[in-house]
Amino acid sequence: MIAVARVSRGRAIAIAICAAVIGVLSYVLGVGSTTGQQAEASVLDAATFTMDPPAPLNLVSVSSVALALALIGGLTIAAHGFRRAFVIVFTAGFAILASQLLKQQLLTRPGLFEFDAPNTFPSGHMTVFTALLAAVVWAVPPRVRAVVGLVGALVIGAAAWQLLAFGWHRPSDVLGAQALVLFIFAMLTVFHPPRLGAPAALGATARVILTALGVIAVLVALAIAAFAALDSASSLLLVAGELGVLGTGLLTTRCLLVLAG
């Protein structure tokens, strides 16, 4: 009998631990501390709020998410079979529901700086985009996974940028949502590791590109944030947040590619 290679459980556990740590720190530092609340309030103050944003942010609705999950399920059945389709659609749906449960029922926003401010952690919109990307990455055949990942990284990066630019969410909300989805799909990999298909020519290249661009974006964001803190510049802090969540979106996509095999 020929052994079937699967994604390493050890690697998936490491990614799950990192995602959990990042998610918890995002909440503790961004939501649960006075300094974090003050910094994120400055980001919101610098944003240009609108209720009518362009795509991709304006594409999210209950019906559009349901349709997307149905299409992903059909795609997965064609490429991998019914069992994998059920697992992927269920996991993506669970991630979306979990974000709403955390935001509306389990987590609160203490009144350290802004009193009576509603909890917005984690971002539901960011969870939707990241969960759908994760599902698509798992759904498509291995030969096109790298291309899908690169395109998907641009989409969730744009959505993350918009959430801050249009004042819909704070940076911790976006980062927490990315970490939540990554944690859930990493745990899925631990208990249901996908089979490794034939290596795609662009697979390694895509991961290098996402890693390099993601790390650069995060480092530049941290440098801008440090300068903005010294100069008390809200507009620069907003730019730092936008670059930061863009970078973490790229790194999240890289990890999702690793988990999918």
N, C-alpha and C positions, 0 to 999 in steps of 0.2 A: 504494500500500500504506500502511495506517495504522500508524504506529510504536506499539509497545507500551511503555508506561512501566514502568520497573522501579525497585526500591529502589536508591538511590545506592550504588555500590561504595565511594566515598570515605567515606561515613558509616559503612558497615559496617567498613571498615578502621580508622577512628578508634575505634569501639566495641571492636573486637578488640584494639587496642593498649592501650586503657584497662583492659580486662578482664585482659590479660596482666600489665600492671604491678601491678594490684591483687592478682592471684593470687600473683605472685612476692613482693611485699612482705608479704603475709599469711604466707607461709611463712618468709621471712627474719626478719621481726620477731617473729612469734608463736611460731615453732617453733625458729628458729635463733639466738635471742638469750636470754641469761640473764634479762634484764628481762621479755621477753615470756613466757617460761616461768613466771616467778614470778607475773606478773599473771594469767595464765590458770589457774595452779594455785589462786589465790585465788578465781577464778570457780567452779571445780569444787568447792572446799571449801564455798562458800556454797550450792551447788545441793542440791536434795532428790532424791537418786537413787532411781529406781524402775525395775524391769524390766517393769512393767505400765502404760505410759502410755496416756492416752486418744487418741482420733482427733484429728488425722490421723496421728500418728506411728506408731500401732500397726497401720496399714493396709499397711505396707510388708512384702512378702515376695517371693520369687522368682516365685511363681505370680501374685500380684496385679499385679506389674510386667509380666509377660508378657501377662496379660489386658488390662491398660491399653493396652499397645502395640498389641495386636491390634485393640482397639476404636478406637483412634486411627487405625490404618491403614484400617479400614473406613470411618470417618467421612471421612477424606481422599479415599479413592477416590470416595465419593459426591459430595463437594464439588468436587474438583479433578482427579481421575483417578489412575490407577495409578502413574504416574511420580513424582508429588509424594508420594504415600503411601509409596513405597519410600524416597525420599530422607529424608523426615521420620522414619520409624521407624528407619531405619539410623542416622541422625545421633543420635537420642535414645539408642538402644542403645549406640552408640559412646561417647557421653559417660559413660554409666553404667559401661561396662567400663573406660574410661580412668581414671575415679576410683579404681576398685579396683586397677588396675595401678600407678598412682602411689602409692597408700597402702600397698600390700602388697609391691611389688617395687622401685620406683624411688626413693622418698623414704624418708629415715630421720629419726628424732628424736634429735638429739645429747643426751648426758647432761650438760647444763649445770647443771640444777637438780634434776631428777628422774632418777635413774639407772635404766636398764633399763625406762623407760616406753615402751610400744609406740607406733608412729607412728599417728596417727588423722587425718592430713591427706591429702586433703580428705575431708569427711564423705560417706559413701556415701548415707545417707538424704537429706541435703540435695541431693545430685546427682540422686537419683531424682525428688524433688518438682520441682526446677527444670527438669530435662530433660523431664518429662512436661508441665509447664506450657508450655514452649517448643513442644513438639510439638503440643499442643492449639491454641495460638495460631496456629500455621502451618496447622493442619488446618481450622479452621472458616471459614465464609464471612466476607468483610470486614464485612458489616453487623452481625455479632454479636461481632466480635473484641474490641471495647472492653469489652463486658460480661464476656466470658470472662476478659479480662486482669484486670479489677478483682476478680472472684471468685477467680481464681487467685492474685492477690497476697495476698489474705487467707489462703489455704490455705498458701502457702509461708512467709508471715510467721508463721503459727501454728506451723508445723513448726519453723522456725528458733528461735522462742521456746522451744518445748518441748525442743529438743535441748540448750539451755543450762540451762533451768530444772530438767530432770530429770538433769542431769549426764552426758549421753551424749557431748557433744562440747564442745570449746573454741571460742571465737569465731573464731579463725583457720581452724579446720576448716570452719565453716559459710561464712565469707566466701570461702574458697578454692574450695569447691564451686560457689557461685554464679558466681564469676568463671570457673571452668572451663567450665561450660555456656554462659555468655554468649560466651566466646571461641570455642567450637566452632560455635555457631549463627551468630556473626558471620562466621566463615570460610566457613561454608556459604553465607551471603548473598553474600560476595565472589565465589565461584565459581559460585553458582547463584541469582542474585537473583530473588526472586518477582515476578510481575507485580503491578502496582498495580491493585486493584479500585476500585469506586466508593467515594468517601470516606464513612465512617460518620458519622452526626451526633454520636455520642458520642466519636469517636476522639480529637479534639484535647482535649476536656474530660477524658477519662480520663488522657491523658498529663500534663496539667497537675496533676490531682489526685495522681497517683502521684509526680510530681516534687516537688511542694510537701510532701506528707506524708513522703516519703522523706528529703528534705533536712532537714526539721524534726526528724525522729526521729534522724538521724545527729548533727546539731548538739547536740541535747539530750543524747544519749548521750556525746558527747565532753566536754560540760560536767560531767556527772555523774561520768565517769571521772576527770577532773582533780580534782574535789572528793574523790572516793573515795581517790585516790592520796595526797592531802595528809592525809586523816584515817585512812588505812589501814583502810578499811571494805570488807570483802569482799562484804557484802550489797549495798552500793551499786555495787560493781564488777560484780556479777552483773546488776543492773538495767541498768547502762550497756551491758553486752554484749547483753542481750536487746533493748533498744531499738535498738542499733546494727545487729544482724543483721536485725531487723524492717525498719529503714529501708533497708538495702542490698537486701533482698528486694523492696521496693517499687520501688526504682530499677532493679533488674535486670529486673523485669516491664516497666517503662517502656521499657527498651532493647529487650526482646524484641518489644514492639508495634511499635517503630520498624523493626526488622529484617524483620518479617513484612509490613510495608507497610500 
